[in-house]
Amino acid sequence: MPRTPDYVRVVDGVTGLIKAGELKGGDRLPTYAELAKQYEVSVTTVQTALRILSERGLIEGQQGKGVFVCDDKRG
């Protein structure tokens, strides 16, 4: 069985936290470096995962402030 790509593990992990209510609208996500350490992946992999989550409308980046969970969870 093929291995799940690392970025998919991050996407699934963060999505799961949002859907479970552990991360709520307005909550700030950990930094890229913290997420990379948590999921044991590179920062580049985290960037890819967060881009996908943003495209799905689950998170949004705010320049100079961080990445936050969107209030409207369309995912």
Backbone as a ProteinNet text record, in pm:
[ID]
protein_1_A
[PRIMARY]
MPRTPDYVRVVDGVTGLIKAGELKGGDRLPTYAELAKQYEVSVTTVQTALRILSERGLIEGQQGKGVFVCDDKRG
[TERTIARY]
85.8	0	89.3	60.6	143.9	132	241.2	246.5	172.1	99.3	28.8	131.4	121.2	215.9	211.4	326.1	335.8	239.5	224.9	136.6	-8.3	-46.8	-183.1	-203.6	-101.2	-111.2	-135.1	-65.6	-83.3	-223.5	-265.6	-400.2	-505	-494.8	-592.5	-588.8	-469.3	-456.2	-520.2	-489	-545.9	-696.1	-739.1	-882.4	-955.7	-897.7	-958.5	-972.9	-870.3	-877.2	-986.8	-1003.3	-1108.2	-1245.8	-1263.4	-1394.4	-1430.8	-1329.6	-1355.2	-1380.1	-1359.2	-1380.5	-1262.9	-1150.8	-1031.3	-967.8	-988	-951.2	-1080.8	-1109.5	-1234.9	-1207.2	-1312.8	-1301.1	-1231.9	-1130.2	-1055	-931.6	-921	-802.1	-681.1	-567.3	-441.9	-374.5	-329	-255.7	-113.5	-48.9	92.8	173.2	295	381.2	416.2	466.1	508.7	610.3	705.8	810.8	752.1	655.8	592.6	513.7	441.1	366.2	461.2	571.6	670.6	726.1	754.1	805.3	698.2	574.4	464	438.6	438.7	407.6	532.6	649.3	777.7	792.9	771.4	783.6	863.7	892.7	964.7	868.3	924.8	844.4	779.5	849.9	793.7	668.3	669.7	553	437.5	466.5	363.1	304.8	389.7	341.4	244.7	279.1	191.2	57.6	62.4	-60.3	-148.5	-87.8	-166.9	-224.3	-154.7	-210.2	-337.3	-333.5	-450.4	-565.3	-535.6	-639	-698.6	-615.3	-664.1	-755.8	-716.4	-799.3	-934	-937.4	-1062.4	-1145.4	-1091.9	-1165.6	-1164.1	-1071.7	-1066.4	-978.6	-876.9	-784.5	-757.5	-703	-660	-538.9	-444.6	-326	-349.4	-296.2	-302.5	-159.4	-116.6	20.8	68.4	177.1	236.3	167.9	57.5	-16.3	-17.8	-21.5	-25.2	-133.7	-161.2	-262.9	-375.1	-498.6	-613.5	-719.7	-796.2	-909.4	-1020.1	-1078.3	-1189.9	-1315.2	-1398.1	-1525.3	-1620.3	-1614.7	-1701.3	-1626.8	-1660	-1590.3	-1661.1	-1614.8	-1677.6	-1620	-1514.1	-1446.2	-1521.4
-118.9	0	123.8	218.5	338.6	422.2	487.9	572.2	703.4	750.8	878.9	991.6	1081.7	1193.4	1276	1330	1406	1523.8	1595.5	1712.7	1671.7	1552.7	1504	1474.2	1421.9	1396.4	1526.7	1633.1	1762.6	1818	1813	1860.2	1784.1	1652.8	1570.9	1599.3	1617.1	1643.3	1774.1	1881.3	2012.5	2013.4	1952.4	1944	1871.3	1763.4	1687	1769.2	1849.5	1934.8	2039.5	2092.3	2192.5	2127.6	2014.1	1947.4	1896.8	1860	1812.3	1927.4	2050	2164.8	2199.1	2128.6	2160.4	2289.6	2320.8	2450.7	2514	2633.3	2701.1	2825.4	2877.9	3000	3109.9	3169.4	3275.8	3227.3	3096.3	3042.8	3055	3086.9	3096.8	2960	2919.7	2794.6	2813.3	2704.3	2713.9	2765.5	2809.3	2857	2742.2	2778.5	2676.3	2582.6	2641.2	2560.1	2465.3	2514.3	2429.8	2316	2346.4	2241.7	2140.1	2188.6	2099.1	2002.3	2053.5	1968.4	1870	1919.3	1835.9	1718.1	1744.3	1640.4	1572.5	1616.3	1560.6	1568.2	1689.8	1717.4	1846.9	1882.2	2006.2	2125.2	2243.6	2365.4	2379.1	2338.9	2343.9	2257.9	2141.7	2053.7	2120.6	2188.1	2261.5	2371.8	2443.5	2549.7	2493.3	2379.2	2313.8	2278.5	2218.4	2176.7	2297	2404.4	2520.9	2591.5	2585.9	2641.9	2565.8	2434.1	2351.6	2383.8	2394.3	2426.8	2564.8	2658.3	2791.5	2785.7	2708.8	2694	2630.6	2547.9	2484.2	2575.7	2691.8	2787.5	2758.2	2673.5	2638.5	2733	2788.7	2878.1	2999.3	3103.3	3220.4	3281.2	3323.9	3390.5	3539.3	3598.6	3743.2	3793.2	3872.3	3919.3	3975.7	3921.7	3970.2	3924.1	3850.4	3806.6	3655.7	3582.6	3437.4	3379	3252.5	3179.3	3143.5	3171.4	3154.6	3065.3	2998.9	2918.5	3014.6	2988.3	3071.7	3041.9	3142.4	3123.7	3037.2	3053.3	2977	2853.4	2736.8	2611.9	2541.3	2566.2	2508	2372	2326.6	2203.3	2089.8
0	0	0	-90.6	-96	30.6	63.1	182.3	156.5	256.3	246.2	240.9	142.6	136.8	265.1	301.3	425.9	430.7	318.8	321.4	346.7	299.9	322.6	471.2	536.2	680.5	756.8	715.5	782	753.4	627.5	590.9	671.1	673.3	746.2	896	949.5	1093	1134.6	1061	1094.4	1068.2	957.9	927.7	1040.4	1087	1196.5	1322.9	1354.5	1474.3	1460.5	1340.2	1317.4	1328.3	1262.5	1264	1402.4	1482.5	1618.6	1716	1669.2	1755.9	1843.9	1824.6	1903.1	1854.3	1727.9	1671.7	1623.1	1672.3	1638.8	1555	1492.8	1414.6	1493.3	1433.1	1498.5	1571.4	1596.2	1663.6	1572.6	1631.3	1557.9	1555.2	1437.6	1424.4	1476.6	1515.4	1551.3	1431.6	1457.1	1349.2	1255.4	1137.6	1040.6	1104.6	1176.9	1240	1344.6	1422.1	1524.6	1459.7	1352.4	1282.5	1219.7	1162.7	1101.8	1206.5	1324	1431.4	1478.4	1495.3	1543	1448.8	1317.4	1219.3	1162.4	1210.1	1165.8	1013.9	962.3	819.2	802.4	677.8	650.7	653.4	666.7	663	525.1	420.9	286	276.5	339.7	341.4	415	524.3	598.9	511.8	439.4	350.2	247.3	189.5	91	154.4	272.2	340.9	374.5	423.3	461.8	339.2	226.3	102.6	64.9	76.7	45.3	141.4	268.4	367.6	341.2	297.3	263.3	141.5	40.8	-79.2	-46.1	56.9	100.3	190	223.3	304.8	453.7	497.8	640.2	720.8	656.3	726.1	638.5	702.4	626.6	694.9	612.6	664	674.8	780.2	797.6	809.9	711.4	704.3	837.3	887.5	1010.7	1138.2	1125.3	1244.2	1260.3	1150.4	1157.2	1069.6	1095.1	1019.9	1117.1	1074	1162.5	1099.9	1185.8	1140	1099	983.6	935	1017.4	1031.9	1101.6	1019.3	887.2	796.3	751.2	809.3	778.3	662.5	542.8	424.5	388.9	459.4	419.9	455.9
[MASK]
+++++++++++++++++++++++++++++++++++++++++++++++++++++++++++++++++++++++++++

